[in-house]
Amino acid sequence: MGRAQDTGTLTPPVALDASVDAATRVAPEVAARIAELATELLQHADAIADVVNRRAIATEPALVDPDDPTTAEATLHSTQANVGAILALLAYGVPGRATMPSAGALELFERLADHEDGLTTVLRGYRIGIAELWQVWAAHVAEHVHDAAEQHAVLAASTANMLQAVDRISQELVDSWAETRRRRRQGLDVSPEELVRAALFDTAGSEDALARLGYPQEALHLAFALPPELSEPAVRQLVSRLRVVGDAAAVSARWDVAWVVWLAFQRPPVPSALDAVVAAVSLEEPVGLGELAPGIAGFRAGYREALDARRIAVLRGGGGVTHHRDVALLAVLCADTERARALAVSELGPLAATDDDTMERLRETLTAYLACGESHVGAAQRLFVHQKTVAYRIRQAEALLGRRVGDRRVELEAALLVHRALLPSRAS
């Protein structure tokens, strides 16, 4: 790596509170140069991590417990994971704000959660580590980029992205600290998310996974899928509110696509109680709601249903709570969105056009006509038009389809349903 190992006293070209814009407004040629340089350093990630790790421990000795030799290994694993992650996000153009703590970093975080000042130690370790890594990165850039303007552009953009990553990771750790401390004091040796995953996917230890969380497996379960970008404190606050409103136990876990929250009812709640629980969610973003069902099978089914309901809500561009029962068929039809769109376009032909008001009226009329059992009168009442208008539009639609409406009724209804969800018209 040559001078890349020289960690002298270089000064970052952007402030430590670099804005998101500094990392996102990057010229393509600058992004390509960053990717090239970072890819070169990735080949030496472990060697760089060794240097960074030694200096971090020398500056912050609390990262290693002298009475527990395994903490030194955990600290090294964390440093290796973090160095690799930072260099990878530079190499592949990943926004720093999309970064999450690595498994290695979480291992060290779990250990430090046994100490009152553990959060301070881990955050200081991150600051020291990123400063050391930046020195290596800056020296590598200086060695390979000789044009002053290009060098400044590369360092400005890459530094902003690195700092975004550390800021995001630090915030995630801060948000998780109280819950991690509570769990460690209770003697749980794995995270709640791991226990929930064990229960969901029937992995080792699944038999008592929920019981270890104090969550009754044999209850009636109701699952919500929430936006993944919600912060952990916001989700904890929502879970606390749902516990009170529903008089139910609760557990939550986070995936890339969503937070999932389960409520456990010991007896079937009355409809008004369920309505109160749904109202308590009170989010403008799309939320999916599964069906109320008992036992571990209900726990697992609710997870799938809530995620499916939220997925359809996101595809539709809607907000608030979407019930799985209202979109169950659509969720199946849209499991593969590209194939679902292809089905809609193939079945509807010219009627699939999204920029034509006439086609939109014909689709609306077909939907009402089929929903009313192919009744001109029923469709006219639903659409507030004359039944002759309905009859005329149906003839127009059949001419465009090249067949009678009843010839492929099931396929036509499915295509109209998918079109409404995935191919919105200008008006919607």
N, C-alpha and C positions, 0 to 999 in steps of 0.2 A: 504493500500500500504506500510505500515511500513516506512522504510527508504527512500522509493521512493519520499517522499515529502521533504527530506532533500536537500536543494539546497545550499550546502556549497561552497567550492572553488576547486572543482575537475577540473582537466586539461584535455582537449580533447587529445586522443592519436594520432591524425593526425593533420596536419597543416590545416589552414582554406582554403588553396587552394588545398585541396585533389584532386587527379586526378580521372578521371572516372574509371581507372583500379582498383583503391582501392576498389570501390564499386561493380565492375562487376566480379572480380576474387575472388569469395567467395566460400569456401569449402561447400559442401552440408550440412554437420553437423553444420557448423557455421550459415548458412542461416536458418536452421530449428530452431536453438536455438534463433536467433533473432526473428523469427516469433512467437515462443512460448512466449517470454518475452513481445513482443509488443502487442500480443493478450490479455495478462493479463492487460496491462496498458490501452488498448482501453476501457475496462469496466469502467474506471475512467476518461475518456477523459474530460468530462465537469468539474469535480472537479479540474483536472490539469489545464485546461484552465482558471478557476477562479483565481488560484494562479499566473499563467503566466501573465494574463491580469492586475492584480493589480500591479505587479512589473513593467510591461512595462509602464503603465500609470505613476507610481511614477517616473520612470527614464526619460520618454519622455512625459511631461504633454500636449504637443501640439496634442497628439492623441485624446484629448477630448476638445471640445469647451465649455467653461463654460457658454456661452450665448445660447447654444443649447443642452438641456439635452438628446436629441435623439442620439447625437454622442457617448455617453457612451455606449448605447445599440448596436450601430453599431460596435464599437470597440470590445465589448465582442463577438458579432456574428462572427467577423473576426477572433478573437483569437480561438474561439471554432472550427471554420471551419478549421483553419490552424493546430491546435493541432490534430484534428481528422484525417486530411489528412496525416500528417507526420507519425503518429502512424500506420495508415492504410497501407501506402506504406511499412513500415517496416514489418508489420504483413503479408502482402500478396506478398512481394518480388517484388514490383514495382520499376523499376529504377527511381531514383530521377530526371534524365534528362527528363523523360516523364511527369513530373508533370506540371500542369497549375494552375493559380490562381483560388481559390475557389470562389463560388458566394458570400460568406460572405466577403472575402477579397476584391472582386471587389466593393461591396457596400461601404466599407470604403474608398477605392481608389477613387470612384466617389465623395464622400463628400470632401475628402482632395484636389481634383482637383480644388476646388473653391479657394484654397489658393496658393499664389505664391511659398511658400516653402513646399507645400504638398508632393511632391515626396521625398524630404529629410526626412520629418517626417515619411512617410510610410516605407521607406527603413530602417531607424533607428529603427522603431518599429519591423520590421522583424528581424533585428540583435539582438535586446534585447530579443525578444520572443524566437528565436531559442536557444539563450544562456541559458535562463531559462529552456526551455524544455529539453535541453541536460543535465542540472544538474539533473533534475528529472529522466531522462532515465538512466544516468550513476549511480545514486544511486540505482535504481531498479536493474540494471545489477550487481552491486557490492554486493547487498543483496542476489542474487540468483545464481550467478556464482562465485564459490570460487577458482577454478583453475586459476592461474595467466595467463597462456598462453591462455586459452580459453577466459578469461575475456578480455584480450587485443585484441584477434581476433574479438570478438563480437563487442567491442567498435570501433575498427578501421573500420570495414566494415560498421557498422550502422551509424557512424558519417560521413563517406565519403558520404553515400547515402543521409543523411539528408542535408548536405551542398550542394550537387548537386541540391536537390529539391529547397532549398532557392535561390541558384544561378539562376536556371532556372526561378523561379517565379519573382525574382527581375529583371531579364533581360526582361521578358514579360512586367512588369510594366513600366520599363524605356522606352521600345519601344512604349508603348501605351500612354505615358504621354502627348506628344504634341497634339495628336489627341483628347484625352479626354479633355484637357484644352480648345482647340478650340471649341469643341462641347458644353462644359459647358458655355462658354462665349456666345454662340449663343442661349442659353436657352433650349437646348434639354435635356429632363429629362430622356431619355433612350439612350442606345448606338446605333450606326448605325446598328450593327449586329441584335439587337432586332427589329429595324424597318424593316430591310430587311427580317427577318424571318416572321414578321407580313404580309408583302406583299406576301411572297412566300406561306405561309400556311393559308392565309385568316383568321387570328386570329383577335381579337379585335383591332380596330384602323388601320386595313389594308387599308381602303379607302384612307387615306392621308399619309400613311407611307412613300412612296417614295417621295412625294412632300415635306415632312418635311426635307428630305435630299437634296432637290434641284435637284432631279433626275426626268426627265419627264416620267411619266408612259405610256403615249400614243405614245411614240416614237417607232422606230425599235430597238430591243434589240439584242445584240450579247454577249454571255457569254463564258468566259474562265475558266477552272478549273486548278489551279496551285498547285504545290507540297505544302502540309501543313507545311513542315518544313521551308519554306521561312520565314525570319524575317519580322516583320511588316514594318520596314523602307524600306526593299527591295521591298515589295509589293507596298508601297506608291510611291516609285520612279518609278516603272513600270507603275502604274496607271497614274501618271503624264505624262509619255512618251506617253501612249496610248491616253490620252486626246488630246495631241498636234498633234500626227500623224493622229488620226482619226477625229479630230475636233468634238469631241463628249463629252457629259457628261459621268461621270463614277461613279460607286459605287462598293464597295467590302465588303465581309464578310468572316469569317473564320469558317470552320467546322473541325472536327477531320480528315476527309479524304482529305480535299482540301481547299485552298483559292478559292473563286469564284469572278471573276471580270466581271461586266457588262458594256458595252458601249451602249449609247443611241444616235441613229442617227435620226435627224429630217427629213431627206430625204434619199432615198435609195442610198447608196454609190456605186460608180462605181467599177468594179472588181479590177482595179489597186489600188484603195484606200483600199479595203479589204485586198489585198495582202500585202500592206504596214503595215497595222495594225498587221497582223499575223507575219510578219517579225520582227516587233518591240518587240515581246515577247522574242525572242532570248534566250531561255533557253534550256540547254541540257537535263534537266529532262523531264519526260512525262507531256504534257499539253493537256487538252481536249478542243475542240472548238464546241460549239453548232451551231444551225442554226439561221440565221437572221430572226426575226419574230416580229410582232407588238403587242403593248398593253400588258396588264398584263398577258394574256395567253402566249405571246411570252417570257416575262420575266421569267415566271415559267417553260415553256418548255425548254428554253435555259439552265437553271440551271440543269435540269435532263439530257439533252443531253450532256452538257459539262462534267458532272460527269461520265456518261456512257462512253464517249469517252476516258477520262483519265483512267478509270478502265481497259478498253481493252488495252490501251497503256502500262499500268503497267503489266498486265498479259503477254503481248507479250515481255516485257523487252525492249521496244523501247524508244526513246527519241524524243524531239521536239514536234511539234503540230500535234495532231491527230484529223481530222475532223469527226464529228459524222456521216455525210453522208456516209463516207467510211467504217464505222464499225457498222451501225445501226442494220443490221440483226444479226451480231455477238454479239452485246450488248444484244439483246433479248435472243439469244441462250445461252449466258453465264451469264444470270442473276443469275443462281444457278450454280456455277462452278463445284461442285461435280457431279451434275446430268448431266451437259454438258460433262464432261470427261467420265462419264459412257456411255452416248449416243455414243460418238466417239468410245470407245473401243468395245461396243456391235455391232455397225453397221459395223465397219471395221474388226473386228476379228483379224486374224494374221497380217493384213496390218497396225494395230495400233502400231506395234513394233517400238520403237524409237532408238534402237541400231543396226539396220540392214540396210545397205546401199541399198539392193535390195528393201526392203519394202518402203524406202524413194523414190526411183525412180518410183516405181509403184504408190505411192500416187501422186507424181508430174505429172505423165502421166495421171492418172485418172482426176485430177483437170483440166488439159489443155483440155483433151478429152471432158469433160462435158461442159467446158466453150465455146468450139467451136461447140456446138450442136451435139456431138457424131460424129464428123468428124475426121477420121484418118489423112486426108490431112491437115486440119487446125491445129490439135494438133502437127503434125510433123513439120509444119512451125514454130509454136510457140516454140517448144523445140529444133529446129535445129537438128532433127534426121530424118531418113528415115521413110516413112509411114508404111513400113513393121515392123519396130521396134516398132512403136506405136501399131500396130495390135497384135504383139506378147505379148507385155506387158499387153494389155487389156485382152487377153486370160488368161495370168498368174493371173491377178487380179481376174477375174471371177472365176477361179478355187479355189482361196483362199477364196473368198466371198461365194462360193457355190450357186451363182445365176448370172443372167445376169445383167450388169451394169444398164440397163434401168428399171429393175423390181422395184427398190426402189430408183429412181433417186433423189427425193427431200431429202430423209433421208441421202443418200450417200453424196450429196453435203454439207448438213449441217454438217455431221460428219467430212468431210475433212476440212471444214472451222474451226470447233472447234479444231480439232487436230492441225492445223497449229498455232492456237493461244495459246492453253493450254498445248499441249504435244509436245514441240519442239524437233526436231531430234538432233543428235550429231552435224551435220554440222552447225545448227543454234545456 
